[in-house]
């Protein structure tokens, strides 16, 4: 008989650089971004294929972040950041920052993105002065949460989004309860289940989830899918 397990609210850990903060193509920026690419790129060109608005998020956010250690230009898609934040506002997920921007998430990144620091928590995973924990802190944070969920009767699915540390060897996230976790790169692809961003949104929004033979079975909220599978341009 197949074992079925109910899940608690999903927990989402997200990086910033390379996930929300994009590093866009200079030529694309000079010519108006994703929303303008089809007006100048030939249909068979790499730009048209890669940055078509149906495939890529338009980067309408453009500000300079000033910190005590330096200033950086930030490019992001408000459509993408708003959609991620809405999951927390609607109470569908727990949203956590797990980023090297750790000291500046609440004071700089949240106001920039329009996020309420009271709704989006920040993981303290390294020492910003001594840099202790920078090499292993993210992975250790995920492993700790996995161990906690393994002890729960209704374990929370874990979604980890990171452009550097979510690689194939870590995709299993340490053998989470009922195989209910995913490690995602910035394109939205998971090395474990390989869903599109659309499927990821459905995964965390489904009102009930059971697992059969290690595969997530989604609920019926298919009309709640807001975004086609796209990536950050």
N, C-alpha and C positions, 0 to 999 in steps of 0.2 A: 504494500500500500504506500502511495506517495505521501511524504510528510509535507504538511502545509504550515507556514508560519506567518503570522501577521506582523507588520512593521509599525514602529512609531514614526514620528515626524522625521524626515530626512535631515541630515546635518551636512551643510555645504561649507567646505573650506576653500577659499579662493586666493590666488596670488594676484598681484597687480600688474607688474611689468610683463608684457608679452601676453597677458590675458585680457585685461581691460585697457591698460596703457599700451597702445600699438606703436610700432616703429614703421611708419608708412613709407612707401616708395616716393622719392622726391618729385619725380616727374608727374606722378599721379596727383600729388598735392598741388603742384604749380598749375595744373590744368583743371582744378575744381573738385577733385576727389571722385569718389565712386559715382555720385549722382550725375557727373558730367562725362564719364569715361566713354559712353556709347556715342557721344557727339563727335569725338575725334579719333577714337581707335577703330581700326579696320576690324570687321567681324571675325576674321580668322587670326587676329593678332593675340599674343599672350595676354596683353592688357584686357582685351575684350573677354577673353575666356576666364581669366582669373578674377577680374574686378567688376564683372557684370553685377549690377545692383541686386539681381536675384540670387547671387552667390556671396556677396560681400556686404558687410555693414559699412555704411557711410560714416566717416569720422567727422562729426560736427563739433566735437569738443576740442578746444585748443586753448590751453592756458599754461602759464609758467608756474611751477610749484617752487616756492622759496622755503628752504629749510636751513637750520643752523650750519649744515655742512655743505651747502651748495644749492644751486637752482637748476631745474630741469624742465624742458618743454614736454607737456603731456598732450597726447592725442588720444581721444576715445570716442566711442559711439554711444550717444545718450540713449539710443534705442536699446542697445544691449545692456548698458548699466541700469537703465530704468526697469528693464524686464527682470534682471536679476534681483534688484531691490524689491520689486513688487512681490516676489516670492516670500520675502521676509515680512513685508507689510501685511500681506494677506494671511500670515501665520502658517504658510505651507511648509516653510523650511526654517531651520536655524542657520543663520548666515554668519560666518566667521572670516575675518581677515587672517590669512596665513602668508605673510609677505615680509620681504626685507624692509618695506616701508613701515614696519611695526611701530616705530616711535612717532610716526606722523599720520597714521591712518585716521584717528579721530579728529585731530586738529586741522589737517590739511586735505586729505583725500575725501573724507566724508562730505565736508562743505562743498568741495569742488564738484562732486558727483550728485549732490543733493540728497545724500543719505543721512539718516538720523543715527548718530552714534549710540543712541539708546536701543536701537533695533539691530545694529550690526556690531558684534563683539570683535575684539582684537586678541589674538593668541600671542602671549609673550613667550617666544620660543628661542630667543638668543639675547645676549647682552650687547646692547648697542655701543657700549664703551670699550669693552675688552674683546668684543666679537665672539666670545665663547658661545658655542652652539650653532654658529652659522653653517657649518658643514653638515651637521646631522640633526639639527633641531626640528626641522619640518617633518622629516620622516619619523622621528621619535614621537612627535605630537600625534601624528596619525595612528601610529601603533598603539599609543596609550589609549586613544579613544576607541580603537577596535577592541582592545582587551576589556574596556568597560562595557561596551555593547554586548560582548560575548557572554557577560554575566546576567544580562537582562532577559526577562521573559518575552518582551516585545522589542527586540533590538532595532535601533534606528539605522536606516541605510546611510552610508557615508559616501559623499561625493567630494573628491579632491581635484581641484582644477589648478594646474601649474604648468608653465611652459618648459621648465628645466628638469623637474624632479619626478614627473609622472611618466616613467618609462616602463617598458614591458616587464622587467624583472620585479617591479613593485605593483603591477596592475592588480594582483590578487589581494593587496593590502593586508597581508599577513593571515589570510584565511578567515575572513569575517563570517559572522553567523549567517548561514543560508546563502553564502556567496552574494551578499547584498551590497557590495561596495563597488565603486568605479573610480579609476584614476584617469583623468582627462587632460589632454593637451589643449592648447588654445584654439585649435580648429574644432574642438568639440568631439573629437574622436576618442573613444576609449579603447585601450589595448585589450580590455577584457571583453566587453560586449560590442564595441564599435558602433554606438548610436550616433545619430546626427544631433545637433543642438535641439532640433524639434523633438526628437525622441527623449532627450535628456529632460526637457521641459515637461513632457508628458509623464516621465518617470517620477519626478518629484511632485507633480500635481495630482496624480491618480489618488482617489479617495481611499482605495484599499489595494493592498499589494500582497500577493502570495508568491512563494517561490516553489517551482517544480523542477527538480533535477538541475538546480543551479541557475535557472533562467528566470528573470523577472517577468511576471505576468502583470500587465498594466490594467488599471481600472477602466472605467468607461467615459472618463472626461475628455474624450478626443476633441470636442469642440473648443477646449481650452488651450489648444496649441496655437500660439500667437506668431511664431516666427518660422520661416522656412530655414533649411539647413544652410547657414552662411558662415563666413569667417571674417575676422578683422582685416580690413584692407590697410 
